[in-house]
Amino acid sequence: MGNQHTAIGTNKMGVMGNPTAGWYEFNRKGIINYKIGFIIGIPAFIGPILGASFVLQINETILKRLIAVITIIIWYRSKGTAL
């Protein structure tokens, strides 16, 4: 079984495809406001880098427990809502 750090890193790489495809399609149609895009995009680019750096500094056992707790909180808060 792989470790949590590898799983999170792999997930982050896989998630890049959808926004890239979206950008391509919206750009092709000429409906992107690049001024707003850069204002929003800069923090959206920096945040994951800082988050990944933070996660890499966490002990794997603690990270597994933290992910379990966050998953339970998300599940609990989503009860009763349509998925």
C-alpha positions, 0 to 999 in steps of 0.5 A: 500500500502506498503512503498518504503523501503519494496519494495526495500528490497523485490526486493533485496531478490528476485534478489538473486535467479538468481546469486545463480542458475548461480553459482550452474550451472557454479560450477557444470560444473567446469568453475568458476575462483574463484580468479577473482570471489572473486576480483569481488565478494567482491565489488559486495557483499559490494555495495548492503549492503552500498546501502541498508543502504543508502536507509534506511536513506532517507525519504520515500517521497524523495525516491519516488521522487528520484525513479520517476526521475531516472525512467524517466531518464532511460526511456528517455535515452533508447528511440530509443534502442531495448529492 
